[in-house]
Amino acid sequence: MLILTCASKLQFLEGLLQRSLPQALPVYGAVMHINRGNPAQHEVVVDSWPEFKTVLTRPRKGVVKDKLDFYSNLHATFYSDMDTCRALLENEDIIDWGRAFQLQGIQDGIYEITKDIAKTRGVHLKTYSYLPLMHPNPSTLSDSRFKNDLLHFGTLNPSHASTLNDAWDFGGNDLSLSYVESLICNFPTACLLDKEDQLAAWSLSDPYGCLTHGYTFPQYRGQGWIGHILQNLGRKMHALGFPLYAGVLAENEPSIRSLQNQGFHVHAGTYYMLILTPVPNPKN
């Protein structure tokens, strides 16, 4: 196991991962952010260097304070050898299985490996399976000026975090609120505001460079506003050099249509979000 800290090695790794898109997308996005200021304070672990078979990104030690905070305790992995990936994930020096954490990846083997380890360790596993969608050429996104008498583009700020947290299916608690605030403060976002500067719709990006948390209030739905937000945020991400991608639940047909209308393609495979939570020992 090696933790990559050398800037030139991390830049080299970024180039290698780019050749393995879309399967390497979460890890690639995390490495890109690390190489551009590292706002999430992540680090990269490889099984060996320069010939590696598994890459893992994770928060630096001490960054995530609460042992139940799976929102911020984000891990992503990409591998070319399943056994090496398993050995890395089983290593307690690499992953603290006594803390809640999240693991993401776009390879079926990641789910199988994680399920086996979680069962052995008695850790609760919650699995979310998404369709991966990626835009083949973000430079073609419309840059026409948005004109509307009801809504206008604005800037998300920490004062909006509570509203986003309440609207988020995974939110509604203090840990999720803190995570949403960190996304607003550290990563590209886009939103539409009404005449009173109240939120109407928004989308964020995360430490993996993934579009996320897209939402439109019910009274504004069905009018294509989210498409304008995707164009706005997509141009920001493209200007920073990031690929443009998202993970959407298969049953979320409106979001899939919105993304496809903006030129996104559905890719084969599954974008896994695996949430692992230690099971408390029963009291004697």
DAGI-V591532 format. One record per residue. N is the residue number from 0. RES is the residue in three letters. PSI is psi in whole degrees, 0 to 359 (none if undefined). Layout:
# DAGI-V591532
N RES PSI
N RES PSI
This chain:
# DAGI-V591532
0 MET 135
1 LEU 139
2 ILE 120
3 LEU 120
4 THR 344
5 CYS 126
6 ALA 320
7 SER 323
8 LYS 320
9 LEU 323
10 GLN 320
11 PHE 318
12 LEU 320
13 GLU 316
14 GLY 321
15 LEU 317
16 LEU 328
17 GLN 330
18 ARG 347
19 SER 22
20 LEU 147
21 PRO 354
22 GLN 330
23 ALA 9
24 LEU 307
25 PRO 315
26 VAL 319
27 TYR 314
28 GLY 320
29 ALA 317
30 VAL 321
31 MET 315
32 HIS 320
33 ILE 320
34 ASN 356
35 ARG 44
36 GLY 342
37 ASN 58
38 PRO 333
39 ALA 358
40 GLN 51
41 HIS 167
42 GLU 166
43 VAL 131
44 VAL 134
45 VAL 157
46 ASP 329
47 SER 171
48 TRP 140
49 PRO 349
50 GLU 100
51 PHE 156
52 LYS 343
53 THR 138
54 VAL 135
55 LEU 136
56 THR 144
57 ARG 164
58 PRO 148
59 ARG 154
60 LYS 132
61 GLY 352
62 VAL 316
63 VAL 114
64 LYS 319
65 ASP 126
66 LYS 349
67 LEU 4
68 ASP 84
69 PHE 346
70 TYR 311
71 SER 340
72 ASN 70
73 LEU 130
74 HIS 147
75 ALA 148
76 THR 152
77 PHE 137
78 TYR 159
79 SER 353
80 ASP 119
81 MET 320
82 ASP 321
83 THR 320
84 CYS 317
85 ARG 315
86 ALA 321
87 LEU 316
88 LEU 331
89 GLU 342
90 ASN 117
91 GLU 345
92 ASP 345
93 ILE 317
94 ILE 128
95 ASP 99
96 TRP 356
97 GLY 358
98 ARG 150
99 ALA 138
100 PHE 170
101 GLN 138
102 LEU 130
103 GLN 151
104 GLY 162
105 ILE 53
106 GLN 130
107 ASP 325
108 GLY 333
109 ILE 319
110 TYR 313
111 GLU 315
112 ILE 312
113 THR 320
114 LYS 317
115 ASP 314
116 ILE 317
117 ALA 319
118 LYS 317
119 THR 322
120 ARG 355
121 GLY 33
122 VAL 137
123 HIS 131
124 LEU 125
125 LYS 124
126 THR 131
127 TYR 127
128 SER 122
129 TYR 156
130 LEU 129
131 PRO 128
132 LEU 138
133 MET 142
134 HIS 126
135 PRO 337
136 ASN 80
137 PRO 342
138 SER 345
139 THR 357
140 LEU 139
141 SER 136
142 ASP 21
143 SER 146
144 ARG 132
145 PHE 126
146 LYS 120
147 ASN 142
148 ASP 341
149 LEU 324
150 LEU 157
151 HIS 155
152 PHE 142
153 GLY 194
154 THR 126
155 LEU 142
156 ASN 169
157 PRO 335
158 SER 342
159 HIS 350
160 ALA 320
161 SER 319
162 THR 315
163 LEU 319
164 ASN 320
165 ASP 329
166 ALA 347
167 TRP 129
168 ASP 330
169 PHE 0
170 GLY 208
171 GLY 13
172 ASN 174
173 ASP 323
174 LEU 319
175 SER 325
176 LEU 315
177 SER 320
178 TYR 315
179 VAL 318
180 GLU 319
181 SER 323
182 LEU 315
183 ILE 319
184 CYS 333
185 ASN 347
186 PHE 157
187 PRO 140
188 THR 170
189 ALA 146
190 CYS 161
191 LEU 137
192 LEU 153
193 ASP 188
194 LYS 334
195 GLU 13
196 ASP 32
197 GLN 146
198 LEU 137
199 ALA 322
200 ALA 158
201 TRP 167
202 SER 148
203 LEU 174
204 SER 164
205 ASP 183
206 PRO 349
207 TYR 4
208 GLY 20
209 CYS 137
210 LEU 135
211 THR 168
212 HIS 29
213 GLY 134
214 TYR 141
215 THR 132
216 PHE 146
217 PRO 321
218 GLN 349
219 TYR 3
220 ARG 160
221 GLY 11
222 GLN 6
223 GLY 14
224 TRP 324
225 ILE 332
226 GLY 320
227 HIS 323
228 ILE 317
229 LEU 320
230 GLN 316
231 ASN 310
232 LEU 323
233 GLY 320
234 ARG 323
235 LYS 314
236 MET 318
237 HIS 322
238 ALA 333
239 LEU 357
240 GLY 5
241 PHE 148
242 PRO 157
243 LEU 112
244 TYR 166
245 ALA 162
246 GLY 129
247 VAL 138
248 LEU 140
249 ALA 328
250 GLU 354
251 ASN 70
252 GLU 321
253 PRO 318
254 SER 321
255 ILE 316
256 ARG 319
257 SER 317
258 LEU 317
259 GLN 325
260 ASN 336
261 GLN 5
262 GLY 4
263 PHE 147
264 HIS 139
265 VAL 130
266 HIS 156
267 ALA 155
268 GLY 184
269 THR 136
270 TYR 107
271 TYR 133
272 MET 112
273 LEU 121
274 ILE 122
275 LEU 127
276 THR 125
277 PRO 141
278 VAL 123
279 PRO 144
280 ASN 134
281 PRO 144
282 LYS 139
283 ASN none
